[in-house]
Amino acid sequence: MSLRCGTNAAAVPARALVALALLASVGAGRAAVDLPSPAPTVTGRIATGLRIPPPRVRIGLEGHADSVRIGARRGGFRILDGTTGQPLFEARAAGPVLVVAAGEPVADRAEVFRIQVGSFREERRARRLATRLEGDLRAPAEARFEPARGVWRVRLGRAETRDALSALLAAVRESGWEDAFITSEPRVRRQGGGLRLVDARWVDLPVDTDRVVFVPAGDMLLVGDRPYRGLVEVLLDPWGGLVVVNELNLEDYLRGVVPEELGPAAWPEIEALKAQAVAARTYVLGNRGQFVERGYDICDSPRCQVYGGAASEHPLSDRAVRETRGEILVHGRRPINAMYTSTCGGHTEDVEVVFPDMSAPYLRARPCIADEESLAGRRITITGRPVPDGAGAALGAVDAALLRRLVAHGIVERAGLDPARLAGPVTPLEAMRWASALARAAGVEPPGPAPDPPTRIALWRWIGSDEATADGLVGPQDVPRIVAADDLARLAAPDRRLVAHLAARRLIRPGVDGRLHPDAVPSRGEVLGWIGRLAEEQDAIAWREAVVLGRRGARLRLRERRTVRAWRLAEPVDLLGQTAGVWHPVSRLELAPGDRVAFVEDPGGTIALLAAFERKGATDDRYSARYRWTVARERSELEASLARVAPVGRIRDLRIVSRGVSGRVREVEITGTKGTARVAGFRIRRALGLWETLFDVDLQRDPDGLVRRAVFRGRGWGHGVGLCQVGAYGMALRGENYRAILRHYYTGVSLERVGGTAR
C-alpha cells in the first residue's frame, strides 16, 4: 500500500490509517530508544584494520567446543592476539588454521544437578526465598539472575546425579513449590595452557593468549566450510573449551537469520519476510549482551534465533532486510522481546500461559485469521464442467484425478467420463485406441493389436512385459509374496510371474473380493486404471503444482515456483477437489490466496484441468506441515521424557488441568506409582515430547489401570507466542503489508528506526 501526502483521510480505510500512524512513527529522525548494553567488541579493544559499521553484534557459533578450523574463501586472512592486537603467524599462515586448546585435553565436563524452585521478577523476593529454603531444608540455595529471561531464578541443592536429589525435590514440593524440577548446569573449572594454532603445513604455534582474532584479507572467512562476514574471534571458556564468535554489522547478521527463520524458497512473500526481518532485528537488539559472560551477545541456534552466516543468504530475504533497515518494535522506549513461533495453530497465546516467569503487555493471544468480511472479499469462485450423477460410484479402479488427467492430456476421449460407459465391458478397439494414444504421449513404441476377447489375462499379456523380461525381474519364489489372490494358482507359471511383475509395478491389483478373475472381461473403468497408472509411470500425464495468488479479471493468478502468471481457464474447465486425501470431481471450487492447486495446460495455453489440494482450514497459518499433527507415545517413552521434569514412576493418569485463551494447555497433572506432579507452560512440551502445547489427549490403559499409550492430537509448532511466522506468510498472501502483520501479532507497540548510534 502506498500512501502519499495530501491523501484525504476520510477516504482512507481504518486499516490504512493505522498503518499511516505506524509509518509516521518511523519518520526521518530517530526516536530515543533505550538499548541494552552489548558484549564488548573486538574493534573496541584492538585495531583490526577492518571497518565494521555500527551497530555491531557478536554471535556465538555453537558446536565447536574442542577445535575449530578457520580459513578464507579467497584472499587469505591475518591472525591477531585478541588481547594486544599483535600479529600471530607473522608470515601468513598456509591455508586454513586449526585452533585447539593447549595442554592436556579436558577430561571432566560433567554436569551438576540442582532443583529449580521458581523464577521471579523481583530480586528481593528471590533472595528471601533462597535464604528461607536454605535454612528450612538444610541445602545450599542461591538466587541467580537469568538475562535471557530477565528474571531471578532460585536454585537449591547440588548433586552428582538426579536420583540424589529425589528426596529433596519431594520436600520442596511438599513445602508448596509443586512446579519445582531438577535441572543441570556445567561444573565450573578453570582453564589453563592457552591456545595452539596449527596451519595446513602442520606448523604448530602455541600462543600465550586465551583469545585470537581472524581478520579477512580479501573475501569472507570460513568457519569449517561455512562463510561468515566480519571478524571471527576464538577464545577459551572457563571449562577449557572453545568459544567461536562472529562479530559483524547488525544488518549483515540479519541476512543470515531471516532465511533460516522463514525460508524464502518455501515462503516467498516479501511482506512476511520484512515482518520477520523487523522481529529478528528487534530480538537481537533487545536481547544483546545476554551471553556477555561467554563473550558474545546471542547464540546462533534456536535457543536465540537461527543464524547461518553468508551461506544462508537469499536475494528475497536480503531485500526484506534492506527495505526495513534499522526498524525495530518498541514498547516503553525499549525494544520488545520480539518472540516468534513457526506455526501457532490458528491462535497465539498470552506469554504467561507458555512462560509463567515472563510478562509483556504486547505478547497477547491473537487470532491467526482474517475477519469474515476480509475473507469473503478474497474468495475466488471457479465454476467448471458439471459432474454427472453417479460418476464417483462408476469409477471403480480408476480415481477421478487419474481419469481426468488422461482426458486433459488427450489420451482418453471425453466420452470416457460417462459413468454408464465406465461401468460397461471394454472392447478391443477401445483398449487399442487408449494404449496407442499413451504410446504417442510417452514416446514409446505403439502396441500390437489388442486381444479379442479382451480378458484380463490377455490384456495383461498385451500391456505387460514379455515372459523373458518378467522372468528376469520376478523369480518364481517371489510370486506368492507379491500377489495375494485366491485364484492365483489357476494361472500357468509364466502368467503368475507376469501378474506378479505388473502388481509389483502397482499397475494391476486383485478385485475387492481378493480374486484376479483372469478369464473375465474387465470394465472400461478398470482398464483405464491400468492405463492411467502406466501413464504415471511413464510421466505422460504430469500436472503442475502452483499457489493461488488471486484473480485478475477472468484469469487466475498462480505462482509456479518463482514464476507468476495469470492463466485463462478453458470453458468449461474440469475441476477436482481433495478431501481426506482422495480426489473427486466437482463442478465448483472456492479458492483463496495461498491455496495449493495442480493443473494441466492444454495445447491452446489455457488450463484444461484445475485441482485444489485439501485445505487444512481457514487460518493464515494453514500452509504449515505442522498445522495439524498426531503423536502417539507409549508409556515407556512418556516415563523416560517425564523423568527429567516430573519423575512420578509408572504413569496412572495424565490430566489437563487448565488451558489458555488459545486452547493451549496451561498445566497438566501426571499421576504415577511414585506420586503426582504438575507441569506448566512450555515445559509441558519437553515433558511429553510434543510439537506444541495446543493439544488434546486420549489415554489407552492396560488391564491393571496403568496408562499403556497416549495419543496426542494437536496443532502448531513452537511455543505459540508472538509473531506466527507461517501466519505472517498467510497475511502477506491476503495483501497485508509488514506493518499490519507486526501490528496484528504484537499489540500496543510502535515501529522506530535505530541506526549507527546503536553501537
C-alpha atoms as one frame of an Amber mdcrd trajectory, in Angstrom:
protein
   0.000   0.000   0.000   1.373   3.406  -0.969   0.323   6.496   0.991   1.101
   9.927  -0.474   0.971  13.427   1.029  -2.377  15.121   0.577  -4.429  11.919
   0.959  -7.993  12.608   2.033  -8.201  10.937   5.441 -11.955  10.485   5.129
 -11.390   8.293   2.077  -8.711   6.100   3.679  -9.867   2.823   5.305  -9.312
   2.453   9.052  -6.669  -0.234   8.460  -4.712   2.178   6.268  -4.909   4.942
   8.890  -3.273   2.722  11.492  -0.554   1.775   9.006  -0.050   5.501   8.338
   0.382   6.111  12.062   3.000   3.388  12.259   4.762   4.834   9.231   4.825
   8.247  10.859   6.480   6.758  13.945   9.476   5.784  11.806   9.900   9.249
  10.385  13.055  10.896   9.144  14.615  11.228  12.601  15.459   8.508  15.063
  13.439   8.085  18.225  15.209   7.792  21.562  15.240   4.046  22.283  16.913
   2.556  25.353  19.007  -0.379  24.173  20.706  -2.959  26.404  24.486  -2.819
  26.596  26.189  -5.115  24.097  29.054  -7.516  24.719  32.419  -5.694  24.313
  33.558  -5.789  20.696  36.954  -6.719  19.275  37.094  -3.391  17.475  36.730
  -1.604  20.798  39.701  -3.491  22.196  42.298  -3.732  19.414  42.923  -2.257
  15.972  41.999  -4.865  13.353  42.250  -2.809  10.154  38.764  -3.965   9.149
  35.926  -1.456   9.278  32.656  -2.915  10.565  29.944  -0.256  10.520  27.864
   0.021  13.698  25.669  -1.313  15.097  27.813  -4.387  15.629  26.756  -7.698
  17.130  28.696 -10.673  18.437  27.209 -14.075  17.679  28.314 -17.249  19.433
  28.733 -20.032  16.872  27.873 -23.251  18.670  29.229 -26.717  18.027  32.987
 -26.015  18.222  33.843 -26.998  21.799  37.133 -28.823  21.167  38.581 -27.423
  17.950  37.690 -25.137  15.071  39.166 -24.701  11.587  39.282 -21.132  10.272
  40.061 -20.329   6.644  39.140 -17.812   3.969  37.056 -18.163   0.839  39.501
 -16.030  -1.147  42.353 -13.683  -0.289  43.652 -15.215   2.941  43.467 -13.740
   6.451  45.501 -12.276   9.312  45.622 -13.617  12.880  45.867 -11.212  15.810
  46.309 -11.665  19.535  42.836 -10.768  20.829  44.285  -9.000  23.890  47.204
  -7.000  22.474  46.403  -6.835  18.773  49.868  -8.192  17.920  50.031 -10.324
  14.753  50.471 -14.079  15.087  51.969 -16.228  12.324  53.777 -13.122  11.026
  54.436 -14.928   7.792  50.868 -15.557   6.668  49.620 -18.984   7.696  49.425
 -21.535   4.912  45.788 -22.358   4.246  43.207 -22.806   6.991  44.303 -22.834
  10.627  43.113 -25.275  13.275  42.622 -23.709  16.715  42.779 -26.064  19.701
  43.199 -25.646  23.435  46.821 -26.080  24.572  47.817 -28.522  27.295  46.056
 -31.713  28.275  42.517 -32.301  26.974  39.736 -31.534  29.421  38.839 -34.880
  30.975  35.816 -33.918  33.065  32.946 -31.794  31.786  30.323 -33.461  33.961
  27.153 -31.642  34.914  25.979 -30.872  38.421  22.280 -31.231  39.196  20.158
 -28.713  41.086  16.500 -28.094  41.854  14.908 -25.074  40.247  12.263 -23.835
  42.657  10.902 -20.823  40.803  11.521 -17.662  38.780  10.803 -14.117  39.945
  10.822 -10.606  38.552  11.844  -9.097  41.903  15.388  -9.719  43.178  14.357
  -9.159  46.791  11.686 -11.853  46.693  14.048 -14.361  45.049  16.812 -13.769
  47.608  14.378 -14.021  50.533  13.110 -17.372  49.257  16.636 -18.720  48.721
  17.597 -17.767  52.286  14.447 -19.347  53.756  14.792 -22.604  51.793  18.449
 -22.943  52.718  17.547 -22.657  56.389  14.444 -24.867  56.283  15.779 -27.663
  54.075  19.461 -27.562  55.049  20.657 -27.397  51.416  22.663 -24.746  49.552
  20.421 -22.275  47.727  21.023 -19.217  45.591  19.150 -16.577  43.615  20.732
 -16.054  40.210  19.807 -13.521  37.538  18.948 -15.054  34.137  19.497 -12.399
  31.438  17.838 -14.499  28.722  14.502 -14.178  30.525  15.104 -11.091  32.603
  14.187 -12.996  35.793  15.775 -14.192  39.033  15.868 -17.965  39.376  16.053
 -19.723  42.733  18.011 -22.981  42.680  18.534 -25.389  45.550  20.866 -28.290
  46.300  23.789 -29.672  44.355  24.396 -33.329  43.448  26.301 -35.599  41.085
  23.135 -37.431  39.906  19.446 -36.683  39.515  18.428 -39.517  41.826  20.425
 -37.985  44.659  18.029 -35.017  44.648  14.773 -37.023  44.673  14.166 -36.716
  48.407  14.974 -33.004  48.415  12.668 -32.449  45.429   9.824 -34.154  47.297
  10.461 -31.900  50.313  10.432 -28.777  48.112   7.112 -29.791  46.570   5.621
 -30.580  49.980   6.600 -27.067  51.097   4.296 -25.608  48.432   6.502 -25.385
  45.317   4.757 -28.123  43.315   6.237 -26.989  39.993   9.861 -27.430  41.141
  12.025 -29.623  38.933  15.578 -30.928  38.608  17.857 -29.254  36.098  21.557
 -29.352  35.305  24.346 -26.823  34.885  28.009 -27.223  33.893  30.620 -27.822
  36.562  32.873 -24.765  36.801  36.543 -25.421  36.004  39.423 -23.085  35.389
  41.169 -23.247  32.039  44.890 -23.278  31.525  47.516 -23.579  28.856  46.281
 -21.046  26.314  45.714 -21.900  22.646  47.567 -23.620  19.826  47.380 -22.749
  16.128  48.125 -25.429  13.543  48.284 -24.448   9.877  47.957 -26.556   6.707
  51.735 -27.308   6.743  51.301 -28.685  10.295  53.277 -25.770  11.694  52.237
 -25.811  15.349  52.326 -22.441  17.127  51.462 -22.230  20.862  50.265 -18.718
  21.718  50.327 -17.082  25.114  46.775 -15.750  24.983  43.278 -17.029  25.609
  41.804 -15.312  22.533  42.780 -14.914  18.882  41.128 -12.841  16.177  40.908
 -13.743  12.482  40.661 -10.828  10.038  39.842 -11.470   6.361  42.395 -10.075
   3.927  40.036 -10.305   0.976  36.769 -12.231   0.922  34.869 -13.759   3.830
  36.266 -16.059   6.496  35.322 -19.726   6.653  34.418 -21.413   9.930  34.704
 -25.033   8.928  33.294 -24.862   5.413  30.750 -22.117   6.124  31.424 -18.472
   5.113  30.861 -15.577   7.525  31.048 -11.831   7.112  33.059  -9.670   9.515
  35.596 -10.976  12.052  35.894 -14.290  13.862  37.289 -14.491  17.400  38.173
 -17.738  19.157  38.559 -17.753  22.948  38.763 -20.212  25.815  35.751 -20.687
  28.054  36.003 -21.394  31.830  35.744 -25.162  31.191  38.673 -25.390  28.790
  36.551 -25.462  25.640  36.492 -23.065  22.700  34.028 -20.261  22.118  33.784
 -19.126  18.487  32.363 -15.641  17.958  31.416 -13.915  14.716  31.474 -10.118
  15.036  29.770  -8.224  12.225  27.363  -5.453  11.310  23.792  -5.958  12.520
  22.214  -5.749   9.047  24.708  -8.263   7.631  23.900 -10.562  10.539  20.177
 -10.383   9.694  20.903 -11.509   6.140  21.938 -14.841   7.671  19.000 -15.001
  10.108  15.868 -14.186   8.107  16.230 -17.011   5.534  16.933 -19.508   8.327
  13.883 -18.476  10.322  11.479 -18.011   7.382  12.891 -19.629   4.255  12.263
 -17.505   1.132  12.118 -20.617  -1.072   9.233 -22.086   0.952   7.560 -18.789
   1.952   8.303 -16.332  -0.899   6.217 -13.359   0.263   8.247 -10.176   0.698
   5.950  -8.572   3.285   6.156 -11.655   5.522   9.932 -11.652   5.175  10.036
  -7.966   6.061   7.987  -8.658   9.190  10.455 -11.414  10.062  13.376  -9.044
   9.486  11.942  -6.448  11.871  11.174  -9.098  14.506  14.677 -10.586  14.219
  16.326  -7.142  14.388  14.238  -6.262  17.428  15.049  -9.570  19.086  18.805
  -9.237  18.741  18.879  -5.594  19.874  16.530  -6.290  22.775  18.485  -9.357
  23.918  22.058  -8.392  23.102  24.520  -8.814  25.918  22.569 -11.881  27.032
  25.707 -14.065  26.917  28.211 -11.387  27.864  29.896 -13.720  30.379  30.739
 -16.019  27.466  31.960 -13.148  25.302  29.082 -12.626  22.866  25.603 -11.114
  22.548  23.390 -14.025  21.496  23.819 -17.545  20.130  23.225 -18.858  16.610
  20.832 -21.706  17.500  17.034 -21.952  18.037  17.649 -21.071  21.700  18.079
 -17.497  20.426  17.408 -17.226  16.702  18.991 -19.337  13.981  21.928 -17.731
  12.149  23.561 -19.481   9.202  26.111 -16.913   8.055  26.583 -15.862   4.450
  25.795 -19.339   3.087  22.144 -18.855   4.079  21.659 -15.513   2.334  18.962
 -15.232  -0.340  18.104 -12.296  -2.646  14.497 -12.069  -1.425  15.366 -12.049
   2.288  18.269  -9.669   1.561  15.685  -7.317   0.067  13.493  -7.673   3.172
  16.414  -6.702   5.421  17.395  -3.805   3.168  13.870  -2.357   2.901  13.362
  -2.392   6.696  16.858  -1.199   7.590  17.091  -0.055  11.207  13.408  -0.653
  12.025  12.560  -2.242  15.370   9.472  -2.649  17.545   9.403  -0.575  20.727
   7.279  -0.508  23.861   8.021   1.996  26.625  11.243   3.260  24.960  12.732
  -0.257  24.890  12.891  -2.897  22.179  10.255  -5.503  22.817  11.112  -9.132
  23.431  10.050  -9.983  19.873   9.287 -13.657  20.327   8.069 -15.566  17.304
   6.868 -19.086  16.608   6.725 -21.201  13.475   3.048 -22.203  13.426   0.515
 -21.056  16.013  -2.264 -23.485  15.086  -4.766 -20.721  14.359  -4.280 -18.620
  17.529  -1.296 -17.321  19.506  -1.214 -17.303  23.301  -0.614 -14.916  26.214
   3.045 -15.163  27.153   2.330 -16.002  30.830   0.496 -19.193  29.832   3.512
 -20.596  27.979   6.300 -18.948  30.003   4.938 -18.391  33.530   8.015 -16.436
  34.601   7.574 -13.835  31.849   5.156 -10.959  31.360   4.738  -8.499  28.499
   1.682  -6.416  27.560   2.497  -6.733  23.852   2.659 -10.570  23.828  -1.085
 -11.185  23.954  -3.145 -14.006  22.465  -4.176 -13.144  18.906  -6.320 -14.998
  16.341  -4.427 -16.034  13.247  -7.307 -15.472  10.840  -8.840 -12.564   8.979
 -12.300 -11.264   9.774 -15.162 -12.718   7.736 -15.557  -9.580   5.642 -11.912
  -9.708   4.578 -12.097 -13.440   3.888 -15.220 -13.026   1.769 -13.539 -10.321
  -0.282 -10.610 -12.606  -1.120 -12.550 -15.733  -2.112 -12.287 -16.869  -5.722
 -15.142 -18.930  -7.111 -14.439 -21.122 -10.141 -17.358 -22.763 -11.963 -16.451
 -25.752 -14.081 -17.906 -28.598 -16.104 -20.974 -30.199 -14.480 -20.386 -33.549
 -12.796 -22.836 -36.278 -13.893 -24.712 -38.197 -11.208 -23.095 -41.470 -10.261
 -19.668 -40.513 -11.614 -17.870 -41.409  -8.408 -19.521 -44.817  -7.988 -18.723
 -45.794 -11.571 -15.007 -45.107 -11.385 -14.153 -48.426  -9.775 -10.411 -48.973
 -10.083  -9.580 -45.529 -11.505  -9.627 -42.416  -9.336 -11.074 -39.118 -10.507
  -7.735 -37.305 -10.761  -6.155 -40.050 -12.854  -9.072 -40.254 -15.280  -9.328
 -36.512 -15.771  -5.596 -36.204 -16.326  -5.884 -38.820 -19.079  -8.651 -36.742
 -20.653  -6.786 -33.441 -20.252  -3.714 -34.905 -21.980  -5.804 -36.271 -24.868
  -5.161 -39.947 -24.132  -8.818 -40.689 -23.413 -11.772 -39.066 -25.170 -14.174
 -37.035 -23.051 -16.908 -39.617 -23.628 -14.790 -41.835 -21.408 -16.007 -39.835
 -18.404 -19.600 -41.021 -18.863 -20.483 -43.159 -15.812 -22.541 -45.670 -17.802
 -19.709 -46.227 -20.277 -17.124 -46.633 -17.497 -19.175 -49.433 -15.976 -19.518
 -51.344 -19.260 -17.103 -54.004 -20.611 -14.100 -52.788 -22.578 -13.749 -53.590
 -26.294 -10.521 -54.447 -28.130 -10.841 -51.263 -30.226 -11.108 -49.029 -27.149
  -8.145 -50.692 -25.440  -6.113 -50.329 -28.644  -7.032 -46.643 -29.032  -6.085
 -45.739 -25.439  -2.826 -47.707 -25.449  -1.773 -46.177 -28.790  -2.522 -42.642
 -27.546  -0.456 -43.307 -24.429   2.442 -44.633 -26.527   2.445 -41.410 -28.580
   2.371 -39.239 -25.454   5.141 -41.245 -23.763   7.326 -41.538 -26.871   7.433
 -45.353 -26.879   6.714 -47.997 -29.494   2.972 -48.478 -30.102   1.494 -51.837
 -29.071   0.314 -54.518 -31.450  -3.386 -55.340 -31.962  -5.390 -55.724 -28.764
  -6.524 -59.246 -27.898 -10.038 -60.426 -28.711 -11.729 -61.349 -26.475 -10.111
 -58.767 -24.131  -9.971 -60.866 -20.978  -7.867 -59.678 -18.057  -5.090 -62.201
 -18.588  -4.999 -61.494 -22.331  -4.794 -57.741 -21.737  -2.138 -58.203 -19.055
  -0.022 -60.197 -21.507  -0.604 -57.424 -24.051   0.307 -54.431 -21.874   2.897
 -56.194 -19.745   6.443 -57.325 -20.307   7.188 -60.460 -22.284   7.859 -63.653
 -20.414  11.637 -63.305 -20.568  11.572 -59.822 -19.021   9.174 -60.932 -16.316
  11.421 -63.900 -15.519  14.355 -61.532 -15.071  12.552 -59.198 -12.623  10.367
 -61.617 -10.651  11.589 -65.034  -9.667   9.223 -67.964  -9.009   9.817 -67.677
  -5.273   8.742 -64.007  -5.304   5.280 -64.558  -6.810   3.254 -65.585  -3.715
   4.852 -62.814  -1.680   3.858 -60.134  -4.202   0.359 -61.323  -5.185  -2.097
 -62.490  -2.551  -5.080 -63.793  -4.530  -7.140 -66.952  -4.001  -7.236 -67.830
  -7.695  -3.561 -67.166  -8.495  -2.845 -70.894  -8.633  -5.210 -71.271 -11.622
  -2.668 -69.471 -13.818   0.248 -71.123 -15.529   3.687 -70.398 -14.046   4.679
 -67.802 -16.721   1.385 -65.932 -16.228   1.831 -65.968 -12.458   5.233 -64.324
 -12.870   3.761 -61.787 -15.314   0.941 -60.894 -12.910   3.448 -60.521 -10.055
   5.610 -58.302 -12.263   2.665 -55.992 -13.080   1.486 -55.983  -9.464   4.985
 -55.081  -8.244   4.818 -52.051 -10.545   1.399 -51.244  -8.987  -0.267 -51.335
 -12.396  -2.829 -54.045 -11.553  -4.398 -55.395  -8.384  -6.935 -58.043  -7.319
 -10.609 -57.142  -7.061 -12.416 -56.253  -3.855 -13.149 -59.952  -3.336  -9.406
 -60.730  -3.336  -9.543 -62.598  -6.661  -7.980 -61.888 -10.062 -10.759 -63.325
 -12.263  -8.238 -63.639 -15.111 -10.682 -65.010 -17.714 -13.323 -62.280 -17.269
 -13.591 -59.157 -19.445 -12.861 -56.053 -17.307 -14.831 -52.807 -17.342 -13.623
 -49.725 -19.159 -13.010 -48.058 -15.788 -10.724 -50.864 -14.642  -8.696 -50.810
 -17.870  -8.398 -47.036 -17.661  -6.971 -47.538 -14.177  -4.202 -49.685 -15.684
  -3.643 -47.171 -18.483  -3.543 -44.275 -16.015  -1.047 -45.910 -13.680   1.144
 -46.862 -16.641   0.913 -43.226 -17.855   2.064 -42.035 -14.421   4.973 -44.477
 -14.513   5.971 -43.082 -17.928   5.422 -39.464 -16.797   2.981 -38.944 -19.662
   0.170 -37.215 -17.723   2.119 -34.857 -15.481   0.366 -31.959 -13.861   1.996
 -28.851 -12.481   1.634 -27.546  -8.950   1.210 -23.873  -8.063  -0.026 -21.479
  -5.382  -3.069 -19.277  -5.922  -2.298 -15.551  -5.644  -5.603 -14.049  -6.741
  -7.747 -13.289  -9.738  -7.158 -10.745 -12.479 -10.410 -10.354 -14.388 -11.275
 -13.758 -15.827  -7.742 -15.040 -15.289  -6.362 -16.913 -12.298  -3.016 -15.651
 -10.950  -0.738 -18.525  -9.954   2.825 -18.727  -8.665   4.625 -21.754 -10.060
   7.987 -21.944  -8.304   9.366 -18.427  -8.933   7.154 -17.623 -11.920   3.913
 -15.662 -11.538   1.419 -15.790 -14.399  -2.262 -15.039 -14.976  -3.896 -18.057
 -16.651  -7.042 -18.321 -18.736  -9.320 -21.244 -17.866 -10.846 -23.477 -20.514
 -14.593 -23.099 -20.938 -15.740 -25.252 -19.354 -12.824 -26.367 -17.187 -12.600
 -29.733 -15.409 -12.374 -29.295 -11.632 -11.214 -31.621  -8.870 -11.349 -31.283
  -5.101  -9.478 -33.289  -2.491 -10.976 -34.469   0.792  -9.305 -36.839   3.264
  -6.569 -37.408   0.693  -8.980 -38.595  -2.043  -9.646 -36.706  -5.274 -13.215
 -36.281  -6.509 -14.822 -34.343  -9.374 -16.628 -31.096  -8.502 -18.453 -28.512
 -10.547 -17.409 -25.569  -8.347 -14.293 -24.606  -6.406 -13.861 -21.871  -3.821
 -10.225 -20.802  -3.651  -8.321 -18.275  -1.575  -4.828 -16.793  -1.895  -2.293
 -19.336  -0.715  -4.264 -22.432  -1.700  -2.225 -25.138  -3.419  -3.523 -26.301
  -6.787  -2.458 -28.596  -9.608  -3.296 -28.030 -13.249  -2.883 -29.324 -16.792
  -2.298 -26.882 -19.634  -3.998 -27.704 -22.952  -2.385 -27.093 -26.386  -4.106
 -23.694 -26.568  -2.311 -22.444 -23.451  -5.353 -22.488 -21.165  -5.915 -24.556
 -18.033  -7.938 -27.619 -19.014  -7.899 -29.238 -15.554  -7.684 -27.466 -12.189
  -7.413 -29.399  -8.926  -7.422 -27.888  -5.431  -5.420 -29.739  -2.796  -7.032
 -30.449   0.538  -7.316 -27.388   2.779  -6.491 -27.675   6.453  -8.665 -24.752
   7.496  -9.193 -21.036   7.009  -6.474 -19.634   9.275  -3.447 -17.801   7.963
  -1.006 -20.498   9.124  -2.845 -23.392   7.459   0.007 -23.856   4.963   2.352
 -25.340   7.563   3.175 -29.051   7.584   2.679 -28.892  11.367  -0.690 -27.141
  11.261  -2.288 -30.392  12.464  -0.488 -33.407  13.873  -0.970 -36.630  15.774
   1.688 -38.099  18.052   1.382 -41.419  19.886   3.590 -42.078  22.927   3.990
 -45.449  24.623   4.136 -45.380  28.417   7.862 -46.184  28.403   8.501 -43.172
  26.143   6.451 -40.867  28.364   8.119 -42.084  31.533  11.560 -41.523  30.009
  10.767 -37.941  28.939   8.958 -37.148  32.197  11.861 -38.411  34.295  13.788
 -35.166  33.687  10.890 -32.932  34.666   8.331 -34.877  36.717   9.592 -38.309
  37.868   6.390 -39.982  39.092   7.163 -43.626  38.355   4.806 -45.708  36.212
   2.044 -43.482  34.863  -1.508 -43.988  36.130  -3.104 -40.850  34.713  -2.411
 -37.717  32.689  -4.937 -34.925  33.077  -5.175 -31.457  31.524  -5.771 -29.045
  34.412  -6.254 -25.721  32.612  -5.923 -24.011  29.249  -5.118 -20.535  27.973
  -7.139 -18.269  25.684  -5.974 -20.084  22.537  -6.749 -23.510  23.951  -3.105
 -24.240  24.771  -2.552 -26.409  27.772  -1.511 -24.231  30.684  -0.946 -27.056
  33.155  -1.068 -30.858  33.222  -1.180 -33.206  36.165   0.596 -36.551  35.944
  -0.124 -39.249  38.500   2.155 -42.247  38.880   3.129 -45.018  41.223   5.601
 -42.681  42.967   3.399 -39.640  43.344   1.742 -36.782  41.479   3.327 -33.820
  39.737   2.088 -30.800  37.852   3.909 -29.360  34.848   3.114 -25.917  33.460
   3.828 -23.813  30.395   6.431 -24.624  27.770   7.915 -27.353  29.995   4.861
 -29.443  29.057   6.139 -29.715  25.504   9.508 -31.041  26.614   7.988 -33.327
  29.240   5.655 -35.015  26.744   7.826 -34.774  23.626   5.310 -32.823  21.517
   5.470 -30.204  18.749   3.304 -27.730  20.674   1.148 -27.371  23.791  -2.074
 -26.884  21.801  -3.401 -30.439  22.040  -5.966 -32.940  23.294  -5.042 -36.379
  24.624  -6.686 -39.804  24.580  -5.365 -42.410  27.031  -5.292 -46.149  26.416
  -4.923 -48.342  29.507  -3.690 -51.778  30.435  -5.978 -54.108  32.444  -4.204
 -53.009  35.655  -5.240 -49.388  35.015  -1.803 -48.071  34.093  -1.549 -45.888
  31.013  -0.403 -48.056  28.099  -0.365 -45.414  25.376  -1.281 -41.744  24.964
  -2.434 -40.308  21.635  -1.978 -36.541  21.333  -3.789 -34.631  18.588  -2.675
 -31.056  18.238  -1.963 -28.038  16.123   1.061 -25.821  15.653   4.816 -25.951
  16.027   6.813 -23.943  18.527   5.764 -22.065  21.639   2.812 -20.119  20.218
   3.819 -16.660  21.497   4.288 -13.501  19.424   4.600 -13.443  15.655   3.318
 -16.543  13.876   5.787 -16.969  11.013   3.584 -19.044   8.709   0.649 -16.838
   9.723   2.656 -13.818   8.554   3.044 -15.543   5.195  -0.722 -16.082   5.069
  -1.406 -12.442   5.903   1.020 -11.347   3.180  -0.812 -13.559   0.686  -4.001
 -11.739   1.666  -2.351  -8.448   0.730  -1.333  -7.173   4.183   1.966  -5.279
   4.489   4.598  -5.970   7.110   3.473  -3.133   9.365  -0.048  -4.576   9.530
   1.396  -8.037  10.208   3.555  -6.774  13.076   0.733  -4.680  14.495  -1.542
  -7.732  14.494   0.770 -10.049  16.421   2.406  -7.505  18.768  -0.169  -5.303
  20.481   0.451  -1.714  21.541   3.920  -1.342  20.003   5.445   1.353  17.825
   7.824   0.966  14.927  11.008   3.006  15.373  14.245   3.286  13.463  17.667
   2.974  15.090  20.885   3.437  13.189  24.614   3.656  13.584  24.262   5.158
  17.062  23.042   1.775  18.344  26.590   0.579  18.908
